[in-house]
């Protein structure tokens, strides 16, 4: 049955199945799965299946139940903690743990970064099986060679000998993908696998997934990036409010269908309109910024010169490892850097994030779970942490003022939580991201640095974040944004700086180019870098 378009009668009318008659028998399935957390019903009788050699998209807004379902299928939520049945090859299975699922050929790459930071990349890829079948002996060179082969297949340059602690969050995610692939699973579930990757890295990963598909691996693919579903997936199941809203066959894939199925609302303009400011002062000026590694060697960025005017949105485009995030960290004092930084035409000396905040600079980090959220504190404290000075008098915190400030911030950012005392773990990814926005905006910064601001959030929350960014710009805040999705930068920004090999290699304004210009600039810079290297030039 085809889906001609969003029905006019509203969200309640979009129920039922849209299945191809040629769908093969399922390899892995969930039947009537229900799960609750402390009285909150996360899943309500969900049926889901995936066949051998199929890439099946699992879609839905944050809080729809996607991650809960996948954690049941992987044994994170063990048998007995939910109702319903899980079947593999037509037989009912009861996974007591992720290790139990792996032993049955079910692999899982979670959205959250789970690595052993003090071990090498190769040791992380083969964690739990470093003997490679030869008893208790660890063959370090064999580990490194095998890990290198896997990363070569992924099309990503990661040194197997490097310590994971030195990697970016995007590189850590690739290590997790490699760890799952090396086990040669029959079923592979990936939760937001490309959240930090740019176009080139995504295509390399897709090449790997297509090879796994030819080998008969069944894959469950969770993402908020609808173009990826259109590019790689064979079927889609959409969850809404813990139920299956619709199942969609490949021939019925359209962005409008996906968005309506997830939200019950028709597709709106993706990016809000924004006019570049004219004649405003320079809110941020950076001259000769070089970001150094721990050993003192040049690491992420070299001789960076840039300006951002008050009310301007400037994007940093580049591939994974290009130095985009390092520029932000150098400006903010999270990474050791040399160079001049001016805020509102005043020279500032930034040696730490505290110096940056005092100068009127705020940073939203890429990895909210590792670098942003404090899971041992409730929602309210996560907003005010680092912002307590204006809420205190004579060194004592004014509880009433703190509570009113928290409530105001939650309302302004539309943070959906039961109360300021709610646990952060109970929030969806989108609400966790808005929580961090509330924290950084509490100080009313002059300059806002955003590293992957829409990472791991659903389409509706993305629209909210886009509107927030434009509203901040219209209030005179200067914004410098790193985003792996070029479409996002092109749609939001007034001006674009292309970063490659730690340098700014191109700059252009809105209307002077698009994704093609960014990619051409990166390719040209890489060719020049290779030529310099072969000639022995620095």
C-alpha positions in Angstrom: 0.0 0.0 0.0 1.4 3.4 -1.0 1.3 6.5 1.2 0.2 9.4 -1.1 1.1 12.0 1.5 0.3 13.2 5.0 -3.4 12.7 5.7 -5.5 15.7 6.3 -7.2 14.4 9.4 -4.3 14.9 11.7 -1.8 12.7 13.7 -4.2 10.2 14.9 -5.0 9.0 11.4 -1.5 7.9 10.6 -1.6 4.4 11.9 -1.0 1.0 10.3 1.5 -0.7 8.1 3.1 0.2 4.8 4.9 -3.0 3.8 6.4 -4.4 0.6 5.0 -7.7 -0.5 8.6 -8.9 -1.1 9.8 -8.4 2.4 11.9 -11.6 3.4 11.3 -13.5 6.6 12.8 -11.7 9.6 16.1 -12.8 11.1 15.6 -10.8 14.3 12.3 -9.6 15.8 10.6 -8.0 18.8 7.0 -8.9 19.5 4.5 -6.9 21.7 7.4 -5.3 23.7 6.3 -3.1 26.6 8.6 -1.4 29.1 8.1 1.2 31.8 10.5 3.2 34.0 9.0 4.2 37.4 5.5 4.5 36.1 6.5 6.1 32.8 5.5 3.8 29.9 8.4 3.9 27.4 7.2 1.2 25.1 3.6 0.1 24.5 3.3 -3.2 22.7 5.9 -2.6 20.0 6.5 -5.1 17.1 9.7 -4.7 15.1 11.7 -7.0 12.8 14.7 -6.9 10.5 15.8 -9.4 7.8 19.2 -10.7 6.8 20.9 -8.3 4.3 18.5 -5.5 5.3 19.2 -2.0 6.7 16.1 -1.1 8.7 15.7 2.5 9.9 14.2 3.0 13.4 12.9 6.6 13.6 11.1 8.8 16.0 11.5 12.0 18.0 13.5 12.0 21.2 11.6 10.1 23.8 9.7 8.0 21.3 11.2 4.8 22.6 13.9 4.0 20.0 16.9 3.6 22.3 14.8 1.7 24.9 13.8 -0.8 22.2 17.3 -1.3 21.0 18.6 -1.7 24.6 16.1 -4.5 25.1 17.2 -6.1 21.8 20.8 -5.9 23.0 20.4 -7.1 26.6 21.1 -3.7 28.2 17.6 -4.0 29.7 17.7 -7.8 30.5 15.0 -10.3 30.0 12.4 -10.0 32.8 12.6 -6.2 32.9 10.1 -5.9 30.1 7.1 -7.9 28.6 6.9 -9.4 25.2 9.3 -11.7 23.3 12.5 -11.3 21.3 13.2 -13.9 18.5 16.4 -14.7 16.6 16.1 -17.2 13.7 12.6 -18.0 14.7 13.4 -19.0 18.3 12.8 -17.0 21.4 15.9 -15.7 23.1 16.3 -14.1 26.5 19.4 -11.9 26.8 20.6 -11.3 30.3 23.3 -8.8 29.3 25.0 -7.2 26.3 27.7 -10.0 26.5 24.9 -12.6 26.2 23.6 -10.7 23.1 27.1 -10.6 21.5 27.5 -14.3 22.1 24.4 -14.8 20.0 25.7 -12.7 17.2 23.9 -9.4 18.1 26.2 -6.3 18.0 25.4 -2.8 19.2 27.0 0.6 18.9 25.4 2.9 21.4 24.9 6.6 21.0 26.8 7.3 24.2 30.6 7.1 24.0 31.8 3.9 25.8 35.6 3.5 25.5 38.6 2.7 27.8 40.5 6.0 27.6 43.8 4.7 29.1 44.1 1.9 26.5 45.2 2.2 22.9 42.8 2.3 19.9 43.7 -1.3 19.0 43.2 -2.5 22.5 39.8 -0.8 22.6 38.8 -2.4 19.2 39.6 -5.9 20.6 38.5 -5.2 24.2 37.6 -8.5 25.8 39.3 -10.7 23.2 42.8 -9.3 23.0 44.3 -12.9 22.8 42.7 -13.2 19.3 42.1 -16.9 19.9 45.5 -17.7 21.2 44.8 -18.2 24.9 45.8 -15.4 27.4 48.7 -14.0 25.3 48.2 -10.5 23.9 49.8 -10.1 20.4 50.2 -6.3 20.4 51.4 -6.1 16.8 48.7 -8.3 15.5 46.1 -6.2 17.4 47.5 -3.1 15.8 47.7 -4.6 12.3 44.1 -5.9 12.4 42.8 -2.6 13.8 44.6 -0.7 11.1 42.9 -2.9 8.4 39.5 -2.2 9.9 40.1 1.5 9.9 41.4 1.3 6.3 38.1 -0.3 5.4 36.2 2.5 7.2 38.2 5.0 5.1 39.3 6.8 8.3 42.9 7.6 9.3 43.2 6.7 13.0 46.5 5.4 14.5 45.9 2.0 16.2 48.7 2.8 18.6 47.2 6.1 19.8 45.7 6.3 23.2 41.9 6.7 23.1 42.2 9.6 25.6 43.8 11.7 22.8 41.0 11.2 20.3 38.0 13.4 19.5 34.5 12.2 20.4 33.9 11.5 16.7 37.0 9.3 16.5 36.0 7.5 19.7 32.7 6.7 18.0 34.5 5.2 15.1 36.5 3.0 17.5 33.2 1.7 18.9 31.9 1.0 15.4 35.1 -0.9 14.6 34.8 -2.9 17.9 31.3 -4.1 16.9 32.2 -4.9 13.3 35.3 -7.0 14.3 33.0 -9.5 16.0 31.3 -10.2 12.7 27.8 -10.0 14.1 24.7 -11.4 12.3 22.7 -8.5 13.6 24.2 -5.0 14.0 22.4 -2.1 15.7 23.7 1.4 15.3 22.4 4.3 17.4 23.2 7.7 15.8 26.5 6.3 14.2 27.2 9.4 12.2 26.3 12.1 14.7 29.8 13.6 14.6 30.9 12.7 11.1 31.1 14.9 8.1 30.0 13.9 4.6 33.2 12.1 3.5 33.3 10.0 6.7 29.6 9.2 6.4 30.1 7.9 2.9 33.1 5.7 4.0 30.9 4.2 6.8 28.1 3.6 4.3 30.5 1.7 2.1 31.2 -0.6 5.1 27.5 -1.0 5.8 26.8 -1.9 2.2 29.5 -4.6 2.3 28.0 -6.0 5.5 24.6 -6.0 3.8 26.0 -8.1 0.9 27.3 -10.5 3.6 23.8 -11.0 4.9 24.1 -8.9 8.1 20.8 -7.5 9.4 21.2 -3.9 10.5 19.0 -1.6 12.7 19.9 2.0 12.0 18.7 4.8 14.4 19.2 8.3 13.2 17.7 11.8 13.1 19.3 12.5 9.8 16.7 11.8 7.2 18.9 12.1 4.1 20.9 9.1 5.5 17.7 7.1 5.6 16.9 8.0 2.0 20.5 7.0 1.0 21.1 3.7 2.8 18.0 2.2 4.3 15.6 -0.5 2.9 12.7 -0.1 5.3 11.7 2.2 8.1 9.7 1.9 11.3 8.6 5.1 13.0 7.9 5.1 16.8 5.7 7.8 18.4 4.8 7.9 22.1 6.2 4.4 22.6 4.1 2.8 19.8 4.7 2.0 16.2 3.2 4.9 14.3 3.9 3.5 10.8 6.0 1.1 8.8 7.3 2.5 5.5 8.6 0.6 2.5 11.5 1.9 0.5 9.3 3.0 -2.4 7.4 5.3 -0.1 10.4 7.1 1.4 10.1 10.9 1.4 11.2 13.5 4.0 7.6 14.7 4.3 6.4 11.2 5.1 9.1 10.7 7.8 8.5 14.1 9.5 4.7 13.8 9.5 5.0 10.2 10.8 7.3 11.3 13.7 5.6 14.5 14.7 2.1 14.5 13.2 2.9 17.9 11.8 3.5 19.0 8.2 7.0 19.9 7.1 7.9 23.6 7.7 10.7 25.8 6.5 13.9 24.1 7.6 16.0 27.1 8.5 14.6 30.4 9.8 15.4 33.5 7.8 18.3 35.6 9.0 19.8 38.8 7.5 23.5 39.3 8.0 24.3 42.4 10.2 25.6 45.5 8.5 28.1 47.8 10.1 28.2 46.2 13.5 31.3 46.1 15.6 33.7 43.0 15.8 32.5 41.0 18.8 35.3 38.5 18.4 38.7 38.9 16.7 41.3 36.1 16.6 44.8 36.7 15.2 47.6 34.1 14.8 45.9 31.5 17.0 47.8 28.2 17.2 46.5 25.3 19.3 49.2 23.1 20.7 49.1 19.5 21.9 50.1 18.2 25.3 53.7 17.7 24.1 54.0 21.2 22.7 53.8 20.1 19.1 51.4 21.8 16.8 48.2 19.7 17.0 44.9 21.0 15.9 45.1 24.5 14.5 47.8 26.8 13.0 47.9 30.5 12.5 44.1 31.0 12.7 42.8 34.5 11.8 39.0 35.2 12.0 36.4 37.7 13.0 32.8 37.5 14.0 30.6 40.6 14.2 27.9 41.2 16.7 24.8 39.5 15.4 26.7 37.4 12.8 26.5 33.6 12.5 29.8 32.2 11.1 30.3 28.5 10.3 33.5 26.4 10.5 33.3 23.7 7.8 35.7 20.8 7.5 36.2 17.1 7.8 36.8 15.0 10.9 40.2 15.9 12.3 40.5 19.1 10.3 40.9 21.3 13.4 37.4 22.8 13.6 36.7 21.9 17.2 40.3 22.7 18.2 39.8 26.3 17.1 36.8 26.6 19.5 38.7 25.0 22.3 41.7 27.2 21.8 39.5 30.3 21.9 37.7 29.1 25.0 40.9 28.1 26.9 40.1 24.3 26.9 43.2 23.7 24.9 46.6 25.4 25.3 46.9 28.1 22.6 49.0 31.1 21.5 47.7 34.1 19.7 45.7 37.2 20.2 42.0 37.3 21.1 39.9 40.4 21.3 36.3 40.6 22.5 34.4 43.8 21.6 37.8 45.4 20.6 39.3 44.6 24.0 42.4 42.4 24.2 41.7 39.4 26.5 44.1 36.8 27.9 42.5 33.4 28.0 44.3 30.6 29.8 41.3 28.7 31.1 37.5 28.4 30.5 37.0 30.7 33.5 39.0 33.5 31.7 36.8 33.0 28.6 33.5 33.2 30.6 34.8 36.3 32.3 35.5 37.8 28.9 31.9 37.1 27.7 32.6 33.9 25.7 30.5 30.7 26.2 31.0 27.3 24.7 28.5 24.5 24.0 30.7 21.3 23.7 30.2 18.5 21.2 29.9 15.6 23.6 27.2 16.6 26.1 27.5 13.4 28.2 31.2 13.5 28.6 31.9 17.3 28.8 28.6 18.9 29.6 26.1 17.2 31.8 26.5 16.3 35.4 24.4 13.2 36.0 24.9 13.2 39.7 23.0 16.6 39.9 19.4 17.3 39.1 18.1 19.4 36.2 18.1 22.7 38.0 21.7 22.4 39.3 22.9 21.5 35.8 21.6 24.9 34.7 23.1 27.0 37.5 26.4 25.2 37.9 29.1 27.7 37.0 26.6 30.5 37.2 26.2 30.8 41.0 28.0 34.1 41.5 25.1 36.3 40.3 22.7 34.2 42.5 24.6 34.7 45.7 25.0 37.5 48.2 28.0 37.8 50.6 29.0 34.3 49.5 25.6 32.7 50.3 23.4 31.3 47.6 19.9 32.8 47.5 17.7 29.8 47.1 14.6 31.6 46.0 16.5 33.5 43.3 18.1 30.3 42.1 14.8 28.5 41.8 13.1 31.4 39.9 16.1 31.6 37.6 16.0 27.9 36.9 12.2 28.0 36.1 12.7 31.0 33.8 15.5 29.3 31.9 13.5 26.1 31.5 10.6 28.0 30.2 12.7 30.1 27.8 14.3 27.0 26.3 11.2 24.8 26.5 13.1 22.2 28.6 10.6 19.4 29.2 11.2 17.9 32.7 8.8 17.0 35.5 10.5 19.5 37.8 13.9 21.2 38.4 14.7 18.3 40.8 14.2 15.7 38.1 17.1 13.4 37.2 19.0 14.4 34.0 19.1 10.7 32.9 15.3 10.8 32.5 15.5 13.6 29.9 15.5 12.9 26.1 18.6 13.8 24.1 16.9 17.0 22.8 16.0 18.2 26.3 19.5 17.4 27.6 20.9 19.6 24.8 18.5 22.5 25.6 19.5 22.1 29.3 23.1 22.9 28.2 21.9 25.9 26.2 20.1 27.2 29.2 23.4 26.9 31.2 25.6 28.8 28.8 23.0 31.5 28.1 22.4 32.2 31.8 25.6 34.5 31.7 24.3 36.4 28.6 27.5 35.9 26.6 28.7 38.3 23.9 30.2 35.4 21.9 28.8 31.9 21.7 30.9 29.0 20.4 28.7 26.0 19.3 30.3 22.6 18.6 27.7 20.3 16.9 24.7 22.1 18.5 22.1 19.7 17.0 24.0 16.4 17.6 21.7 13.6 18.5 18.5 15.5 18.6 15.3 15.0 16.7 13.8 17.1 13.8 11.5 19.1 16.1 14.3 20.0 18.5 16.5 20.9 15.6 14.0 23.5 14.5 13.9 24.9 18.1 17.7 25.2 18.2 17.8 26.8 14.7 15.2 29.4 15.9 17.2 30.0 19.1 20.4 30.6 17.2 18.8 33.1 14.9 17.1 34.8 17.8 20.4 35.1 19.6 22.0 36.6 16.5 19.2 39.2 16.2 19.9 40.2 19.8 23.5 40.9 18.9 25.3 37.7 20.1 28.2 36.7 17.8 28.0 32.9 17.0 30.8 30.7 15.7 29.4 27.2 14.8 31.0 23.8 14.0 28.7 21.4 12.3 29.4 18.2 10.4 26.3 18.6 8.3 27.2 21.1 5.6 23.5 21.6 4.9 23.1 22.9 8.4 26.0 25.4 8.0 24.8 26.6 4.6 21.3 27.0 5.8 22.1 28.9 9.0 25.3 30.9 8.6 26.0 34.4 7.1 29.6 33.5 6.4 31.6 30.3 6.1 35.3 29.5 6.9 36.6 26.2 5.5 39.1 24.4 7.7 41.5 21.7 6.4 44.7 20.4 8.0 44.4 22.8 10.9 44.2 25.9 8.7 41.5 28.2 7.3 41.7 27.5 3.5 38.7 29.4 2.2 36.1 32.0 3.2 32.9 33.0 1.5 29.6 34.7 2.3 26.0 33.4 2.0 25.1 33.2 -1.7 28.8 32.9 -2.9 28.9 29.2 -2.8 27.5 26.0 -1.2 28.5 22.5 -0.3 30.3 22.0 -3.6 32.6 25.0 -2.9 33.4 23.7 0.6 34.3 20.2 -0.7 36.4 21.7 -3.6 38.3 23.9 -1.1 39.0 20.9 1.2 40.2 18.8 -1.7 42.5 21.5 -3.0 43.9 22.1 0.5 44.6 18.3 0.9 46.4 18.2 -2.4 48.6 21.1 -1.5 49.3 19.6 1.9 50.3 16.3 0.3 52.5 18.2 -2.2 54.3 20.0 0.7 54.8 16.8 2.6 56.3 15.0 -0.4 58.7 18.0 -1.0 59.7 18.0 2.7 58.2 21.5 3.4 56.6 22.2 6.8 
